[in-house]
C-alpha cells in the first residue's frame, strides 16, 4: 500500500466517541421531528394519530439506522 492509501484508510476510521455522538444526534433529530410535527398538527387541528401514521415510515427508517449505528458502536467498544 502506498502512504496516501494508508493515510486515507486511517482517516476513514470512526472512533467509538464519534459514533456515540452521531447516535445521540440522530436520537435528538428523531425526537425533534416528532415534537415539531405534533406541534404543527395541533396548530392545523389534526389528530396526533394521523400525523404519527404519516411519520411512521420515516421513524422506522431512523430506528433502523439507529440500530445499525448502535450495533457498530457495540462492536467497536466490545459491549
C-alpha positions as a Markdown table, in Angstrom:
| # | Residue | x | y | z |
|---|---|---|---|---|
| 1 | Unk | 0.0 | 0.0 | 0.0 |
| 2 | Unk | 1.1 | 3.5 | -0.6 |
| 3 | Unk | 1.3 | 6.1 | 2.1 |
| 4 | Unk | -1.6 | 8.0 | 0.6 |
| 5 | Unk | -3.8 | 5.0 | 0.7 |
| 6 | Unk | -2.8 | 4.1 | 4.3 |
| 7 | Unk | -3.4 | 7.7 | 5.3 |
| 8 | Unk | -6.8 | 7.7 | 3.6 |
| 9 | Unk | -7.9 | 4.5 | 5.4 |
| 10 | Unk | -6.8 | 5.8 | 8.7 |
| 11 | Unk | -8.8 | 8.9 | 8.2 |
| 12 | Unk | -12.0 | 6.9 | 7.4 |
| 13 | Unk | -11.9 | 5.1 | 10.7 |
| 14 | Unk | -14.6 | 6.2 | 13.1 |
| 15 | Unk | -13.9 | 6.3 | 16.9 |
| 16 | Unk | -16.5 | 5.0 | 19.4 |
| 17 | Unk | -16.8 | 8.5 | 20.7 |
| 18 | Unk | -17.7 | 9.9 | 17.2 |
| 19 | Unk | -20.2 | 7.1 | 16.7 |
| 20 | Unk | -21.8 | 7.8 | 20.1 |
| 21 | Unk | -22.1 | 11.4 | 19.1 |
| 22 | Unk | -23.8 | 10.5 | 15.8 |
| 23 | Unk | -26.2 | 8.2 | 17.6 |
| 24 | Unk | -27.1 | 11.0 | 20.1 |
| 25 | Unk | -27.7 | 13.5 | 17.3 |
| 26 | Unk | -29.9 | 11.0 | 15.5 |
| 27 | Unk | -31.9 | 10.4 | 18.6 |
| 28 | Unk | -32.3 | 14.2 | 19.1 |
| 29 | Unk | -33.4 | 14.5 | 15.5 |
| 30 | Unk | -36.0 | 11.8 | 15.8 |
| 31 | Unk | -37.5 | 13.4 | 18.9 |
| 32 | Unk | -37.4 | 16.9 | 17.3 |
| 33 | Unk | -39.2 | 15.5 | 14.2 |
| 34 | Unk | -42.0 | 14.1 | 16.4 |
| 35 | Unk | -42.2 | 17.2 | 18.5 |
| 36 | Unk | -42.3 | 19.6 | 15.6 |
| 37 | Unk | -44.9 | 17.5 | 13.6 |
| 38 | Unk | -47.1 | 17.2 | 16.7 |
| 39 | Unk | -47.0 | 20.9 | 17.2 |
| 40 | Unk | -47.8 | 21.6 | 13.6 |
| 41 | Unk | -50.7 | 19.1 | 13.8 |
| 42 | Unk | -52.1 | 20.9 | 16.8 |
| 43 | Unk | -52.0 | 24.2 | 15.0 |
| 44 | Unk | -53.7 | 22.6 | 12.0 |
| 45 | Unk | -56.2 | 20.9 | 14.3 |
| 46 | Unk | -55.2 | 17.4 | 13.0 |
| 47 | Unk | -55.3 | 14.4 | 15.3 |
| 48 | Unk | -51.9 | 13.2 | 16.5 |
| 49 | Unk | -52.7 | 9.7 | 15.4 |
| 50 | Unk | -53.0 | 10.9 | 11.8 |
| 51 | Unk | -49.6 | 12.7 | 12.0 |
| 52 | Unk | -48.0 | 9.6 | 13.6 |
| 53 | Unk | -49.3 | 7.4 | 10.8 |
| 54 | Unk | -47.7 | 9.7 | 8.2 |
| 55 | Unk | -44.4 | 9.8 | 10.2 |
| 56 | Unk | -44.2 | 6.1 | 10.8 |
| 57 | Unk | -42.2 | 5.2 | 7.6 |
| 58 | Unk | -39.6 | 8.0 | 8.4 |
| 59 | Unk | -39.4 | 6.9 | 12.1 |
| 60 | Unk | -39.0 | 3.3 | 11.1 |
| 61 | Unk | -36.1 | 4.3 | 8.8 |
| 62 | Unk | -34.5 | 6.3 | 11.5 |
| 63 | Unk | -34.9 | 3.5 | 14.0 |
| 64 | Unk | -33.3 | 1.0 | 11.6 |
| 65 | Unk | -30.3 | 3.4 | 11.1 |
| 66 | Unk | -30.0 | 3.9 | 14.9 |
| 67 | Unk | -30.0 | 0.1 | 15.4 |
| 68 | Unk | -27.3 | -0.3 | 12.8 |
| 69 | Unk | -25.2 | 2.5 | 14.4 |
| 70 | Unk | -25.7 | 1.0 | 17.9 |
| 71 | Unk | -24.5 | -2.4 | 16.6 |
| 72 | Unk | -21.4 | -0.8 | 15.1 |
| 73 | Unk | -20.8 | 1.1 | 18.4 |
| 74 | Unk | -21.1 | -2.2 | 20.4 |
| 75 | Unk | -18.6 | -3.9 | 18.1 |
| 76 | Unk | -16.1 | -1.1 | 18.5 |
| 77 | Unk | -16.5 | -0.9 | 22.3 |
| 78 | Unk | -16.8 | -4.6 | 22.8 |
| 79 | Unk | -20.0 | -4.2 | 24.8 |
